[in-house]
Amino acid sequence: MELAANSHLFYDHLLQRQHLNPVLKNQTYLVWTSVYILFCLALIVFIRVTAYTKVIKIIQSTFNSNALRELEREETKGFKAHSILLSFFFLLNISFLLYKLNAFYKFVFSDKSLFLQFTLIFFIVLVFVLIKNFLNQFICFLSNNYKTLSDYSYNSIKINQTFGLFLFPWLIMAELTDFNPLIFVSGAFVVVTASVVYRWYRGVIIGLIEERIGLLQTFTYFCGLEILPVIILVKYIIETF
């Protein structure tokens, strides 16, 4: 069928209009999440360029006790920027993972913007880490067992730094994929759970085998170092927000 010179493509057809007025495009894109991912990538590139061999040693020390002791001797000699940046990278990823979970299920801060939710969650995670470090020092003071708790804390830091690198790809997929992002968020939680279980396993090895501390005392340390701070944080968030 040929169209007349003054006819329109959408006239003289059998299709029925479903909307009388123009339909607005309601889909929005979060710019700040892209900026966050680019910042994390830039941070990884900077660490890769400036301290690649040190990062490899950190990953090796996570799964090898001898490499851990060697790295501990090296890092006590001065300020290590790569270690600070890897810990910061881990805190960013944990905060972003909690933000994604909160965005799905709206546990807290549901009336806030998404960026503000992430900012508040990062602040809570940072405060939690500071409180946890204070409790570690307090337990060291009470038990007068600085070496064992110091070894466990240092080992935990290296495990977090390593698994923070493993966690980041899951968060990228959860944010950028067209599939169900909960699949990748679940994968990220598997990585975090594996890091916690492995950190506790290393703590048991340090306490029971390397330092020959009793089982009851080791369990008490775990309650003070790991379980108690988490319970306090969750209880405070639920009651406050």
C-alpha positions as CSV (number, residue, x, y, z in Angstrom):
1,M,0.0,0.0,0.0
2,E,1.5,3.3,-1.0
3,L,1.2,6.3,1.3
4,A,-0.1,9.6,0.0
5,A,2.2,12.6,0.1
6,N,0.5,14.2,3.1
7,S,-0.4,11.0,5.0
8,H,1.3,9.8,8.2
9,L,2.7,6.4,9.0
10,F,0.6,6.0,12.1
11,Y,-2.7,6.9,10.4
12,D,-5.0,4.6,8.4
13,H,-4.1,1.4,10.2
14,L,-6.0,-1.1,12.4
15,L,-3.8,-0.8,15.5
16,Q,-5.6,0.6,18.6
17,R,-4.0,3.2,20.7
18,Q,-3.4,2.1,24.3
19,H,-2.5,5.6,25.7
20,L,-4.1,8.8,24.7
21,N,-1.3,10.9,26.1
22,P,2.5,10.6,25.7
23,V,4.0,7.9,28.0
24,L,6.8,9.2,30.2
25,K,10.0,7.2,30.6
26,N,10.2,6.5,34.3
27,Q,13.4,4.4,34.3
28,T,16.3,6.2,36.1
29,Y,20.0,5.4,36.3
30,L,22.2,5.8,39.3
31,V,25.3,7.8,38.3
32,W,27.0,7.5,41.7
33,T,27.2,3.7,41.5
34,S,29.2,4.0,38.3
35,V,31.4,6.5,39.9
36,Y,31.9,4.1,42.9
37,I,32.9,1.2,40.6
38,L,35.3,3.4,38.7
39,F,36.8,4.7,41.9
40,C,37.3,1.1,43.2
41,L,38.9,0.1,39.8
42,A,41.2,3.1,40.0
43,L,42.1,2.1,43.5
44,I,43.0,-1.5,42.4
45,V,45.0,-0.2,39.5
46,F,47.0,2.1,41.8
47,I,47.7,-0.7,44.2
48,R,48.6,-3.0,41.3
49,V,51.1,-0.5,39.9
50,T,52.7,0.6,43.2
51,A,52.7,-2.7,45.2
52,Y,52.0,-5.7,43.0
53,T,54.5,-8.0,44.7
54,K,53.2,-7.0,48.1
55,V,49.6,-7.9,47.1
56,I,50.7,-11.3,45.9
57,K,52.4,-11.8,49.3
58,I,49.3,-10.8,51.1
59,I,47.2,-13.4,49.1
60,Q,49.9,-16.0,49.8
61,S,50.0,-15.2,53.5
62,T,46.2,-15.8,53.7
63,F,46.7,-19.5,53.0
64,N,50.3,-20.0,54.2
65,S,51.4,-19.5,57.8
66,N,55.1,-19.2,56.9
67,A,54.3,-16.5,54.3
68,L,52.2,-14.7,57.0
69,R,55.0,-14.6,59.5
70,E,57.4,-13.3,56.8
71,L,55.0,-10.6,55.7
72,E,54.4,-9.6,59.3
73,R,58.1,-9.1,59.9
74,E,58.3,-6.9,56.7
75,E,55.3,-4.8,57.5
76,T,56.5,-3.9,61.0
77,K,59.3,-1.9,59.6
78,G,57.2,1.1,58.5
79,F,54.1,2.6,57.1
80,K,52.5,0.4,54.4
81,A,50.2,2.4,52.1
82,H,49.1,-0.6,50.1
83,S,47.9,-2.4,53.3
84,I,45.8,0.6,54.3
85,L,44.3,0.9,50.9
86,L,43.4,-2.8,50.7
87,S,41.7,-2.5,54.1
88,F,39.8,0.6,52.9
89,F,38.9,-1.3,49.7
90,F,37.5,-4.2,51.8
91,L,35.4,-1.8,53.9
92,L,34.0,-0.1,50.8
93,N,33.0,-3.5,49.3
94,I,31.3,-4.7,52.6
95,S,29.4,-1.5,52.8
96,F,28.3,-1.7,49.2
97,L,27.2,-5.3,49.7
98,L,25.1,-4.3,52.7
99,Y,23.7,-1.4,50.8
100,K,22.6,-3.7,48.0
101,L,20.9,-6.0,50.4
102,N,19.2,-3.1,52.2
103,A,18.0,-1.7,48.8
104,F,16.3,-5.0,48.1
105,Y,14.7,-5.7,51.5
106,K,14.5,-2.1,53.0
107,F,15.7,-3.1,56.5
108,V,16.8,0.4,57.5
109,F,16.9,4.0,56.1
110,S,14.2,3.1,53.6
111,D,13.1,6.8,53.5
112,K,16.5,8.0,52.5
113,S,18.0,8.2,49.0
114,L,20.1,5.3,47.9
115,F,23.4,7.2,48.0
116,L,22.6,8.4,51.5
117,Q,21.8,4.8,52.5
118,F,25.3,3.7,51.3
119,T,26.9,6.6,53.1
120,L,25.2,5.8,56.4
121,I,26.0,2.1,56.1
122,F,29.7,2.8,55.4
123,F,29.7,5.1,58.4
124,I,28.2,2.3,60.6
125,V,30.7,-0.2,59.3
126,L,33.6,2.2,60.0
127,V,32.3,2.8,63.6
128,F,31.9,-0.9,64.0
129,V,35.5,-1.6,63.0
130,L,36.8,1.1,65.4
131,I,34.7,-0.3,68.3
132,K,35.9,-3.9,67.4
133,N,39.6,-2.8,67.5
134,F,39.0,-1.1,70.8
135,L,37.4,-4.3,72.2
136,N,40.4,-6.3,70.9
137,Q,42.8,-4.0,72.8
138,F,40.6,-4.2,75.9
139,I,40.6,-8.0,75.8
140,C,44.3,-8.0,75.3
141,F,44.6,-5.9,78.5
142,L,42.3,-8.1,80.5
143,S,43.8,-11.4,79.4
144,N,47.4,-10.2,79.3
145,N,47.8,-12.3,76.1
146,Y,48.9,-9.7,73.6
147,K,50.8,-12.1,71.2
148,T,48.0,-14.5,70.5
149,L,45.3,-11.8,70.0
150,S,47.7,-9.7,68.0
151,D,48.5,-12.6,65.7
152,Y,44.8,-13.4,65.2
153,S,44.0,-9.7,64.5
154,Y,46.8,-9.4,62.0
155,N,45.8,-12.7,60.3
156,S,42.2,-11.4,60.2
157,I,43.2,-8.2,58.5
158,K,45.1,-10.1,55.8
159,I,42.2,-12.5,55.2
160,N,39.8,-9.5,54.8
161,Q,42.2,-7.8,52.4
162,T,42.4,-10.9,50.2
163,F,38.7,-11.7,50.2
164,G,37.9,-8.1,49.6
165,L,39.6,-8.6,46.2
166,F,37.5,-11.8,45.6
167,L,34.3,-9.9,46.6
168,F,34.5,-7.0,44.2
169,P,33.7,-8.9,40.9
170,W,30.5,-10.2,42.4
171,L,29.4,-6.6,43.3
172,I,30.2,-5.4,39.8
173,M,28.0,-8.1,38.4
174,A,25.2,-7.4,40.9
175,E,25.2,-3.7,39.9
176,L,25.7,-4.0,36.1
177,T,24.1,-7.3,35.1
178,D,20.7,-7.6,33.3
179,F,20.0,-10.8,35.2
180,N,18.6,-11.1,38.7
181,P,21.1,-9.2,40.8
182,L,20.2,-11.3,43.9
183,I,22.1,-14.2,42.4
184,F,25.3,-12.2,42.5
185,V,24.5,-10.7,45.9
186,S,24.1,-14.2,47.2
187,G,27.5,-15.2,45.6
188,A,29.0,-12.2,47.4
189,F,27.6,-13.3,50.7
190,V,29.1,-16.8,50.1
191,V,32.5,-15.1,49.7
192,V,32.0,-13.1,52.9
193,T,30.8,-16.2,54.8
194,A,33.8,-18.2,53.5
195,S,36.2,-15.5,54.8
196,V,34.5,-15.5,58.2
197,V,34.7,-19.3,58.5
198,Y,38.3,-19.3,57.3
199,R,39.2,-16.5,59.7
200,W,37.7,-18.5,62.6
201,Y,39.5,-21.6,61.4
202,R,42.8,-19.8,61.4
203,G,42.0,-18.4,64.9
204,V,41.5,-22.0,66.2
205,I,44.8,-23.0,64.6
206,I,46.6,-20.1,66.2
207,G,45.0,-20.6,69.6
208,L,44.9,-24.4,70.0
209,I,47.9,-25.5,68.0
210,E,50.4,-22.7,67.7
211,E,49.9,-21.0,71.1
212,R,48.4,-24.1,72.9
213,I,45.6,-22.2,74.5
214,G,42.7,-24.1,76.0
215,L,39.4,-24.7,74.1
216,L,37.3,-22.7,76.6
217,Q,39.6,-19.8,76.5
218,T,39.7,-19.8,72.7
219,F,35.9,-19.9,72.5
220,T,35.8,-17.0,75.0
221,Y,38.2,-15.0,72.7
222,F,35.9,-15.6,69.7
223,C,32.9,-14.4,71.7
224,G,34.7,-11.2,72.6
225,L,36.4,-10.6,69.3
226,E,33.8,-11.7,66.7
227,I,30.4,-12.6,68.1
228,L,29.7,-10.0,70.7
229,P,30.5,-6.9,68.6
230,V,28.2,-8.2,65.8
231,I,25.3,-8.8,68.3
232,I,25.7,-5.4,69.7
233,L,25.7,-3.7,66.3
234,V,22.7,-5.6,65.0
235,K,20.7,-4.9,68.2
236,Y,21.6,-1.2,68.1
237,I,20.6,-0.8,64.4
238,I,17.2,-2.6,64.9
239,E,16.3,-0.6,68.0
240,T,17.5,2.7,66.6
241,F,16.3,2.6,63.0
